[in-house]
Amino acid sequence: MAMPQDFAVFQAQLGENAVVFDSEETLILLVGEVDLAVADDLDIAGKDATRRGLPIRVDLSRVTFMDSTGVTLLARLVRSEAEHRRRIAVTDPPLAIQELLAITGLACLVDESRAGPR
């Protein structure tokens, strides 16, 4: 994702989680435990991301745990992107998160990618 001069970062009250806007896409970076403790922040992040109307990518590479809070966020993003005839992209989900996506049926509704060797 290119970082043009006019990009903005929204990080207020999100802890280590962040939403990064640029002219081509919106990146939601999730870190650590994605659970009820961050539900309100993720709701705000999801609404901000979908309001922009650009393609959404979710970086899951640093997620250590995800409960129904994270699944709900992803499902809402999937629904929003479907309205624009797009799919969300998820980057580098750990094996446990890949399994969660498969169990919930979200795996077939997102485009999974790898950022490269770590």
C-alpha contacts under 8 A as a table, 3 or more apart, distances in Angstrom:
res1	aa1	res2	aa2	distance
1	M	25	E	7.91
2	A	22	D	7.74
3	M	7	F	6.32
3	M	22	D	6.50
4	P	7	F	5.70
4	P	22	D	6.74
4	P	23	S	7.42
6	D	22	D	7.23
6	D	23	S	7.98
7	F	20	V	7.55
7	F	21	F	5.79
7	F	22	D	4.76
7	F	23	S	7.24
8	A	20	V	6.33
8	A	21	F	5.52
8	A	22	D	6.88
9	V	18	A	7.32
9	V	19	V	6.20
9	V	20	V	4.73
9	V	21	F	6.27
10	F	18	A	6.15
10	F	19	V	5.31
10	F	20	V	6.27
10	F	21	F	7.93
11	Q	14	L	5.44
11	Q	15	G	7.18
11	Q	16	E	7.77
11	Q	17	N	6.99
11	Q	18	A	4.96
11	Q	19	V	6.55
12	A	15	G	7.53
13	Q	41	D	6.61
14	L	17	N	5.14
14	L	18	A	6.25
14	L	38	V	7.52
14	L	41	D	5.60
14	L	42	L	7.57
15	G	18	A	7.74
16	E	30	L	7.45
16	E	31	V	6.03
17	N	28	I	7.56
17	N	29	L	5.52
17	N	30	L	4.77
17	N	31	V	5.50
18	A	28	I	5.87
18	A	29	L	5.14
18	A	30	L	6.77
18	A	45	A	7.71
19	V	26	T	7.01
19	V	27	L	5.63
19	V	28	I	4.49
19	V	29	L	6.19
19	V	45	A	6.38
19	V	49	A	7.32
20	V	26	T	5.83
20	V	27	L	5.01
20	V	28	I	6.39
20	V	29	L	7.79
21	F	25	E	6.51
21	F	26	T	4.74
21	F	27	L	6.45
22	D	25	E	5.75
22	D	26	T	6.34
24	E	54	L	6.66
24	E	55	P	7.28
25	E	54	L	5.16
25	E	55	P	4.85
25	E	56	I	5.76
25	E	57	R	7.21
26	T	49	A	6.11
26	T	52	R	7.94
26	T	54	L	6.34
26	T	55	P	6.21
26	T	56	I	4.83
26	T	57	R	6.20
27	L	49	A	7.97
27	L	56	I	5.95
27	L	57	R	4.86
27	L	58	V	5.73
27	L	59	D	7.16
28	I	45	A	7.61
28	I	49	A	7.78
28	I	56	I	7.51
28	I	57	R	6.27
28	I	58	V	4.71
28	I	59	D	6.20
29	L	58	V	5.96
29	L	59	D	4.89
29	L	60	L	6.81
30	L	34	V	7.34
30	L	58	V	7.37
30	L	59	D	6.22
30	L	60	L	5.76
30	L	61	S	7.88
30	L	62	R	6.59
30	L	63	V	6.14
31	V	34	V	7.35
31	V	60	L	7.30
31	V	61	S	7.82
31	V	62	R	4.83
31	V	63	V	4.85
31	V	64	T	7.42
32	G	62	R	6.03
32	G	63	V	4.57
32	G	64	T	4.88
32	G	65	F	6.56
33	E	63	V	6.11
33	E	64	T	5.50
33	E	65	F	4.60
33	E	66	M	6.00
34	V	37	A	7.72
34	V	38	V	6.54
34	V	39	A	7.89
34	V	63	V	7.02
34	V	64	T	7.88
34	V	65	F	5.96
34	V	66	M	4.69
34	V	67	D	6.56
34	V	69	T	6.77
34	V	70	G	5.58
35	D	38	V	5.86
35	D	39	A	6.42
35	D	65	F	7.60
35	D	66	M	5.85
35	D	67	D	5.33
35	D	68	S	7.14
35	D	69	T	5.24
35	D	70	G	6.38
36	L	39	A	4.89
36	L	67	D	7.76
36	L	69	T	5.87
37	A	40	D	7.93
38	V	41	D	5.36
38	V	42	L	6.14
39	A	42	L	5.16
39	A	43	D	6.11
39	A	69	T	6.07
40	D	43	D	5.08
40	D	44	I	6.43
41	D	44	I	5.22
41	D	45	A	6.20
42	L	45	A	4.83
42	L	46	G	5.92
42	L	73	L	7.03
43	D	46	G	5.17
43	D	47	K	6.20
43	D	73	L	7.08
44	I	47	K	5.19
44	I	48	D	6.12
45	A	48	D	5.15
45	A	49	A	6.10
46	G	49	A	5.09
46	G	50	T	6.17
46	G	73	L	6.74
46	G	76	R	7.85
46	G	77	L	6.93
47	K	50	T	5.28
47	K	51	R	5.96
48	D	51	R	5.23
48	D	52	R	6.73
49	A	52	R	5.72
49	A	53	G	7.50
49	A	54	L	7.89
49	A	56	I	7.08
50	T	53	G	5.61
50	T	54	L	7.44
50	T	56	I	7.77
50	T	77	L	7.13
50	T	80	S	6.57
50	T	81	E	7.81
53	G	84	H	7.98
55	P	81	E	7.29
55	P	86	R	7.21
55	P	87	R	7.86
55	P	88	I	6.90
56	I	77	L	7.84
56	I	81	E	7.64
56	I	87	R	8.00
56	I	88	I	5.32
56	I	89	A	6.52
57	R	88	I	5.69
57	R	89	A	4.55
57	R	90	V	5.69
57	R	91	T	7.28
58	V	88	I	7.40
58	V	89	A	6.15
58	V	90	V	4.73
58	V	91	T	6.17
59	D	62	R	7.68
59	D	90	V	5.77
59	D	91	T	4.67
59	D	92	D	6.62
59	D	93	P	7.48
60	L	63	V	5.37
60	L	90	V	6.65
60	L	91	T	5.80
60	L	92	D	5.74
60	L	93	P	4.77
60	L	94	P	7.25
61	S	91	T	6.59
61	S	92	D	4.68
61	S	93	P	5.17
61	S	94	P	6.19
62	R	94	P	7.99
63	V	66	M	7.23
63	V	93	P	7.56
63	V	94	P	7.31
63	V	97	I	7.99
64	T	94	P	7.89
65	F	97	I	7.65
66	M	69	T	7.21
66	M	70	G	5.59
66	M	71	V	7.39
66	M	97	I	7.10
67	D	70	G	5.74
67	D	71	V	6.62
68	S	71	V	4.81
68	S	72	T	5.86
69	T	72	T	5.19
69	T	73	L	6.37
70	G	73	L	5.07
70	G	74	L	6.26
71	V	74	L	5.17
71	V	75	A	6.06
71	V	101	L	7.81
71	V	104	T	7.90
72	T	75	A	5.03
72	T	76	R	6.12
73	L	76	R	5.23
73	L	77	L	6.24
74	L	77	L	5.04
74	L	78	V	6.07
74	L	106	L	7.95
75	A	78	V	5.00
75	A	79	R	6.22
75	A	106	L	7.18
76	R	79	R	5.13
76	R	80	S	6.15
77	L	80	S	5.03
77	L	81	E	6.06
77	L	88	I	6.95
78	V	81	E	5.23
78	V	82	A	6.08
78	V	87	R	6.31
78	V	88	I	6.01
78	V	109	L	6.95
78	V	110	V	7.18
79	R	82	A	5.09
79	R	83	E	6.54
80	S	83	E	5.34
80	S	84	H	7.07
81	E	84	H	5.17
81	E	85	R	6.29
81	E	86	R	4.97
81	E	87	R	5.51
81	E	88	I	6.40
82	A	85	R	4.64
82	A	86	R	5.26
82	A	87	R	6.21
83	E	86	R	7.45
87	R	109	L	6.85
87	R	110	V	5.64
87	R	111	D	6.58
88	I	109	L	7.96
88	I	110	V	5.34
88	I	111	D	6.23
89	A	110	V	5.77
89	A	111	D	4.60
89	A	112	E	5.77
89	A	113	S	7.13
90	V	93	P	7.00
90	V	110	V	6.74
90	V	111	D	6.11
90	V	112	E	4.88
90	V	113	S	6.26
91	T	112	E	5.86
91	T	113	S	4.91
91	T	114	R	5.57
91	T	115	A	6.48
92	D	112	E	7.36
92	D	113	S	6.20
92	D	114	R	4.98
92	D	115	A	6.47
93	P	96	A	7.93
93	P	97	I	5.63
93	P	98	Q	5.83
93	P	112	E	7.96
94	P	97	I	5.30
94	P	98	Q	6.20
95	L	98	Q	4.94
95	L	99	E	6.21
96	A	99	E	5.14
96	A	100	L	6.28
97	I	100	L	4.87
97	I	101	L	6.13
98	Q	101	L	5.13
98	Q	102	A	6.25
98	Q	107	A	7.35
99	E	102	A	5.01
99	E	103	I	6.11
100	L	103	I	5.12
100	L	104	T	6.13
101	L	104	T	5.34
101	L	105	G	6.08
101	L	106	L	4.90
101	L	107	A	4.76
102	A	105	G	5.18
102	A	106	L	6.13
102	A	107	A	4.89
102	A	108	C	7.54
103	I	106	L	7.76
104	T	107	A	7.67
105	G	108	C	6.33
105	G	109	L	7.43
106	L	109	L	5.07
106	L	110	V	6.47
107	A	110	V	5.69
107	A	111	D	7.87
107	A	112	E	7.98
108	C	111	D	7.84
